[in-house]
Amino acid sequence: MKIPLVAIIGLPNSGKSTFFNKVLERRLALTYPDAGTTRDRAYGLTQWNGLSFFLIDTAGIIKRPSSDLEISIQKQTAIAQAEADLILLLVDGRTNLASEDLRVAQKLSQTGKPVVLGVNKIDARNTRTETAGQAYLKLGLGEAFLLSSVNGSGIGDILDAIVEKLKPEFAKLEAAESQGLKIAFLGKPNVGKSSLINALIKQERLIVHEQAGTTRSTVEIPFEWRGQKFILLDTAGIKKKWDQDTDVDAAAAFQSIRTIAQTDVALFVLDASEEIMVQDQAVAENILEQQKPCVILLNKIDKLDKVAQDRCLDVLPDYLPQMWFLPVLFTSATTSQGLDLLLKFAQEAFAAANRKIDETTLDEFLQKIMGESMPGKMEDQRAPKIYSLTQIGQNPPTFKMTVNFPAAIATAWKKWFEKQFRLKFGFEGAPIEIKYIRKQ
């Protein structure tokens, strides 16, 4: 499902980054360096009232940018504003309403997008601050929400307002859910993502060129295979670093990162004829951070002989050790190798991510494991005890292991336990999460 994007806009020193960090303090933020700037631009996936959306922290709006850096920063803010489904305008509640605030509000009104107004830095309530919201009604953006990004007061109210204004967007997205399983082809530029899709659907639907980065935005292609509906997503390559003056590349890369969040299955495409690079590892990190079911595609395999193919499999764990549980498929758009299995592997990974194991089966497994190897005592810790194992979530499969002292469970034992768990239950292609919770 496509996830809405909320851009945080405002003048310098309005507390945008503090708000962003406060909302995401217990959540994982996705970051990548901006094109042409020395400043990291941060994206975060968050959830409120059961609904997920992206926050993007932008630079302050500068009235007359002069330096190359300021101009580039303003370009990035404009891109974020254009992509956003909703704009959160933050103003500094400690200062008087200025003409620049009115100018920004007027420009945002002209976008036709929903806007939520937050009066930030209201760290202590008094008679003056209670009237601050009334003053900002002059901006013509509706109710002004008083908040403090430092102590968190008022943040819940403004998140309520954001979700309420996004509800029409969520309704449209839910209506589109029945279109089929969404499968994203992800990888650095020029690994053959578009060629694979063209070979799969047997059409020259996507532009294919030897120049890296031909695909600039995510392309959705409805497709039917063996009576099952799919949406194939072709994405721009995700790079580790950005060259200067590549604003379009930067926007395209974020679109790819956003696509990971809204896809059902990730197909991680590697060029088998090249060594795994830092850019490949950057893609892997983004897929793992968002806990998506995944299949690794070693593409362009027709360029390698049997010995070289075997070597690819041998060295893969050295470069991507964190992806040891993923299935690997040799593919070639030129010879069609692996295309008959590609969607089958994707379906199996999705099924694994949504699998549910009953408590009796889990308890029997836990008793067997405890008979084989109990976690050893760590230095300065009491001997660990394990009481129960239950499943508390799906996609990703999430399990709760109740113990006496979570800190006493050694990391090595946790890794060993996960391997034993996967040997027993499979979950190939699906990330799993095992939470060690102290018994109450």
C-alpha positions in Angstrom: 0.0 0.0 0.0 1.3 3.5 -0.9 2.2 5.4 2.3 1.4 9.1 2.5 4.2 11.7 2.9 4.0 14.6 5.3 6.6 17.4 4.7 7.6 19.6 7.6 8.0 23.1 6.3 8.9 26.4 8.1 11.3 29.2 8.5 14.7 28.5 10.1 14.7 27.9 13.8 11.0 26.9 13.9 11.9 23.6 15.5 11.3 21.3 12.5 14.2 18.9 13.3 13.3 18.8 17.0 9.7 17.9 16.1 10.9 15.2 13.7 13.2 13.7 16.3 10.6 13.8 19.0 8.0 12.0 16.9 10.5 9.4 15.7 12.5 9.0 19.0 11.3 5.4 19.3 11.2 4.6 15.6 13.6 4.0 12.9 14.5 7.0 10.7 15.6 6.5 7.1 18.4 8.9 6.0 20.4 9.6 2.9 22.7 12.5 2.0 21.2 15.3 0.0 22.3 16.0 -3.5 24.6 19.0 -3.5 24.5 19.7 0.2 26.5 18.9 3.3 23.4 18.5 5.3 21.6 15.1 5.8 18.0 15.2 4.9 16.0 12.8 7.1 13.0 10.7 6.3 11.1 8.7 8.9 8.3 6.2 8.8 6.0 6.6 11.8 2.5 5.4 12.9 -0.3 7.2 14.7 -3.7 5.8 15.6 -2.9 2.7 13.5 -2.1 4.6 10.3 1.4 4.8 8.9 2.9 7.8 7.1 6.3 9.3 6.2 7.7 12.4 7.8 10.4 14.4 5.9 12.5 17.0 7.8 13.3 19.9 5.4 15.7 22.8 5.7 14.3 26.2 6.7 12.8 28.4 4.0 15.2 31.2 3.1 13.6 34.3 1.7 16.5 35.2 -0.7 18.9 32.2 -1.0 22.3 33.5 -2.3 24.9 30.8 -2.0 25.0 27.6 -4.0 24.4 25.7 -0.8 21.3 27.7 0.1 19.9 27.4 -3.5 20.4 23.7 -3.4 18.7 23.4 0.0 15.7 25.4 -1.2 15.4 23.1 -4.3 15.3 20.1 -2.0 12.6 21.7 0.2 10.6 22.4 -3.0 10.9 18.8 -4.1 9.6 17.6 -0.7 6.7 20.0 -0.8 5.8 18.9 -4.3 5.8 15.2 -3.4 4.0 15.6 -0.1 0.4 14.5 0.4 0.1 16.9 3.4 2.2 19.8 4.6 2.9 20.5 8.3 3.8 24.2 8.7 5.7 24.9 11.9 6.1 28.5 13.2 8.1 29.7 16.2 5.5 30.6 18.9 7.9 32.8 20.8 8.1 35.4 18.1 5.5 37.7 16.7 3.7 36.9 13.5 5.9 38.2 10.7 5.3 39.1 7.0 7.5 36.2 6.0 5.1 33.8 7.8 2.2 35.3 5.8 4.1 34.9 2.6 4.9 31.2 3.3 1.3 30.5 4.3 0.0 32.1 1.2 2.3 30.0 -1.0 1.2 26.8 0.8 -2.5 27.7 0.3 -1.9 27.9 -3.4 -0.6 24.3 -3.6 -4.1 22.9 -3.0 -2.7 20.4 -0.5 -4.0 20.0 3.0 -2.0 22.0 5.5 -1.7 21.6 9.3 -0.4 24.6 11.3 1.7 24.0 14.4 2.8 26.8 16.7 6.0 25.3 18.1 8.2 26.1 21.1 5.3 26.6 23.5 7.4 25.0 26.3 5.4 26.6 29.1 1.8 27.7 29.1 0.9 31.2 30.2 -1.6 34.0 29.3 0.6 35.1 26.4 1.1 31.7 24.9 -2.6 30.8 25.2 -3.4 33.7 22.8 -0.6 32.8 20.4 -2.8 30.4 18.5 -5.4 33.2 17.9 -2.8 35.4 16.3 -1.8 32.7 13.8 -5.4 32.4 12.6 -4.5 35.3 10.4 -2.5 32.9 8.3 -5.8 31.5 6.9 -4.8 27.9 7.5 -7.4 27.0 10.0 -6.8 25.9 13.6 -3.3 26.6 15.0 -2.1 23.8 17.3 0.1 24.8 20.2 2.9 22.4 20.9 6.4 21.9 22.3 8.8 19.7 20.4 11.0 19.7 23.5 8.7 18.4 26.2 6.2 16.7 23.8 3.1 18.7 24.9 0.5 19.1 22.1 2.2 16.7 19.7 -0.5 14.1 20.1 -3.1 16.7 19.1 -1.3 17.7 16.0 -0.7 14.1 15.0 -4.5 13.5 15.4 -5.1 16.4 13.0 -2.6 15.1 10.5 -4.2 11.6 10.4 -7.7 13.1 10.2 -6.7 15.2 7.1 -5.0 12.2 5.6 -8.1 9.9 5.9 -9.3 10.6 2.4 -5.9 9.6 1.1 -5.9 6.4 3.2 -9.4 5.6 1.8 -8.2 5.9 -1.8 -5.2 3.7 -1.0 -7.2 1.0 0.7 -9.6 0.9 -2.3 -6.6 0.1 -4.5 -5.3 -2.8 -2.3 -7.2 -5.5 -4.2 -5.1 -4.9 -7.4 -2.6 -7.6 -6.5 0.6 -8.5 -4.6 3.0 -5.6 -4.9 6.5 -6.7 -5.9 9.4 -4.2 -6.0 12.5 -4.7 -8.1 15.2 -3.0 -6.0 18.9 -2.5 -6.6 21.7 0.0 -7.4 21.5 1.6 -10.9 22.1 -0.6 -14.0 21.7 -4.0 -12.4 19.0 -4.9 -14.9 15.8 -4.3 -13.0 13.9 -2.9 -16.0 15.2 -5.6 -18.3 14.0 -8.3 -16.0 10.5 -6.8 -15.9 10.4 -6.4 -19.7 11.4 -10.1 -20.1 8.8 -11.2 -17.5 5.9 -9.4 -19.1 7.3 -9.9 -22.6 7.0 -6.3 -23.6 9.3 -3.3 -24.1 7.3 -1.5 -21.4 10.3 0.2 -19.6 13.2 2.2 -21.0 16.3 0.2 -20.9 19.7 1.8 -21.5 23.3 1.0 -20.6 23.6 4.4 -18.9 23.1 3.8 -15.1 19.9 5.4 -13.7 17.6 5.5 -16.7 14.6 4.8 -14.4 13.9 8.1 -12.6 10.6 7.2 -10.8 8.8 4.2 -9.6 6.7 2.6 -12.4 3.7 0.4 -11.5 2.8 -2.4 -13.9 -0.3 -4.6 -13.4 0.5 -8.2 -14.4 -1.3 -11.5 -14.1 0.5 -14.9 -13.8 -1.2 -18.2 -13.3 -4.5 -16.5 -12.4 -2.9 -14.4 -9.7 -2.7 -10.6 -9.9 0.5 -8.7 -9.3 1.7 -5.1 -9.4 5.4 -5.0 -10.5 7.3 -1.9 -9.3 10.4 -0.8 -11.2 12.4 1.6 -9.1 15.3 4.0 -9.5 18.6 2.8 -8.3 19.5 3.6 -4.6 23.0 5.1 -4.3 25.2 5.3 -1.2 26.4 8.8 -2.0 25.1 11.6 -4.1 27.0 13.8 -6.6 26.4 17.5 -6.8 23.5 18.9 -8.9 21.6 15.6 -8.9 18.3 16.9 -7.4 16.3 14.6 -9.7 18.4 11.6 -8.6 17.9 12.4 -5.0 14.1 12.6 -5.4 14.1 9.4 -7.4 16.1 7.6 -4.7 13.7 8.6 -2.0 10.9 7.4 -4.1 12.6 4.0 -4.2 13.1 4.0 -0.4 9.4 5.0 -0.1 8.5 2.1 -2.4 10.2 -0.4 -0.1 7.8 0.7 2.7 4.7 0.2 0.5 5.7 -3.0 -1.2 4.6 -6.5 -0.2 7.8 -8.3 -1.4 11.2 -6.9 -2.3 13.3 -8.5 -5.1 16.9 -7.4 -4.4 18.6 -7.4 -7.8 22.4 -7.8 -7.9 24.6 -7.9 -11.0 26.3 -11.3 -10.8 29.0 -10.2 -13.2 30.3 -7.5 -10.8 31.5 -7.5 -7.2 29.1 -6.5 -4.5 29.7 -2.8 -3.8 28.8 -0.3 -1.1 25.8 0.8 -3.1 24.4 -2.8 -3.0 24.9 -2.9 0.7 23.0 0.4 1.0 20.0 -1.2 -0.7 20.2 -4.2 1.6 20.2 -2.0 4.6 17.0 -0.2 3.5 15.2 -3.5 2.8 16.2 -5.0 6.2 15.4 -1.8 8.1 11.8 -2.0 6.9 11.6 -5.8 7.6 10.2 -6.8 4.1 10.0 -10.3 2.8 12.8 -10.5 0.2 14.4 -12.7 -2.5 17.9 -12.1 -3.8 18.2 -12.2 -7.6 21.7 -12.8 -9.0 21.0 -11.2 -12.4 23.0 -11.3 -15.7 24.0 -14.8 -14.8 24.3 -15.6 -18.5 27.7 -13.8 -18.4 29.2 -16.3 -16.0 30.3 -19.9 -16.4 29.4 -22.6 -13.9 32.5 -22.1 -11.8 31.9 -18.4 -11.6 28.3 -19.0 -10.7 29.2 -21.2 -7.8 31.7 -18.6 -6.6 28.9 -16.0 -6.5 27.0 -18.2 -4.1 30.1 -18.8 -2.0 31.0 -15.2 -1.5 27.5 -13.8 -1.0 27.4 -14.4 2.8 30.8 -12.6 3.1 29.3 -9.4 1.6 25.7 -9.7 2.9 25.9 -11.7 6.1 22.7 -10.1 7.5 20.8 -11.6 4.5 21.7 -15.2 5.2 18.1 -16.4 5.5 17.0 -15.1 2.1 16.5 -17.4 -0.9 18.8 -16.8 -3.9 17.7 -17.1 -7.6 19.9 -16.9 -10.7 18.2 -14.8 -13.3 18.9 -13.5 -16.8 16.7 -11.2 -18.9 18.7 -12.3 -22.0 18.1 -16.1 -21.7 15.0 -15.9 -19.4 16.7 -18.1 -16.8 14.9 -18.0 -13.5 11.9 -16.0 -14.7 9.6 -19.0 -14.4 10.5 -19.2 -10.7 10.7 -15.5 -9.8 7.1 -14.8 -8.9 6.8 -18.2 -7.2 9.7 -17.3 -4.9 8.1 -13.9 -4.2 4.7 -15.6 -3.3 6.5 -18.0 -1.0 8.4 -15.2 0.8 5.1 -13.3 1.3 3.4 -16.4 2.7 6.3 -17.0 5.1 6.0 -13.4 6.4 2.3 -13.9 7.1 2.6 -17.4 8.7 1.1 -18.1 12.1 2.4 -20.8 14.4 0.2 -22.1 17.2 1.3 -21.9 20.9 1.4 -25.7 21.4 3.9 -26.2 18.5 6.0 -23.3 19.8 6.0 -24.7 23.3 7.1 -28.2 22.1 9.9 -26.6 20.1 11.0 -24.5 23.1 11.1 -27.5 25.4 13.3 -29.4 22.9 15.7 -26.5 22.5 16.0 -26.0 26.3 16.9 -29.7 26.5 19.7 -29.1 24.0 21.2 -25.8 25.0 20.2 -23.3 27.6 21.8 -19.9 27.3 25.0 -19.6 29.4 25.4 -17.2 32.3 27.0 -13.9 31.3 29.5 -12.2 33.5 27.9 -10.2 36.4 24.5 -11.6 35.4 22.2 -14.1 37.1 21.6 -17.4 35.3 19.1 -17.0 32.5 15.7 -18.7 32.6 13.2 -19.1 29.8 9.5 -19.4 30.5 7.6 -19.3 27.3 7.6 -18.5 23.6 4.5 -17.0 21.8 3.8 -15.4 18.5 2.6 -11.8 18.8 2.6 -10.5 15.2 2.9 -11.3 11.5 4.5 -9.6 8.6 7.1 -9.5 10.0 6.6 -12.7 12.1 7.2 -11.5 15.7 7.7 -13.7 18.7 7.9 -12.9 22.4 10.2 -15.0 24.6 9.5 -14.5 28.3 12.7 -14.7 30.4 13.9 -13.7 33.9 16.6 -11.2 32.7 16.7 -10.2 29.0 20.2 -8.7 29.4 21.5 -12.0 30.6 20.8 -13.7 27.2 24.0 -13.7 25.2 23.9 -12.4 21.6 25.6 -15.6 20.4 22.9 -17.7 21.9 20.2 -15.5 20.3 21.7 -16.0 16.9 22.0 -19.8 17.5 18.4 -19.9 18.6 17.2 -18.0 15.5 19.0 -20.5 13.2 17.5 -23.4 15.1 14.1 -21.8 14.8 14.5 -21.3 11.1 15.7 -24.9 10.6 12.5 -26.0 12.3 9.9 -23.7 10.8 11.5 -22.3 7.7 10.4 -18.6 7.2 12.7 -18.5 4.2 12.7 -15.0 2.7 11.0 -13.5 5.7 12.7 -11.5 8.5 11.6 -12.6 11.9 11.8 -10.7 15.2 12.3 -12.3 18.6 11.7 -10.0 21.5 13.2 -11.1 24.9 10.7 -9.8 27.5 11.2 -9.9 31.3 8.5 -11.9 33.1 6.3 -9.7 35.2 
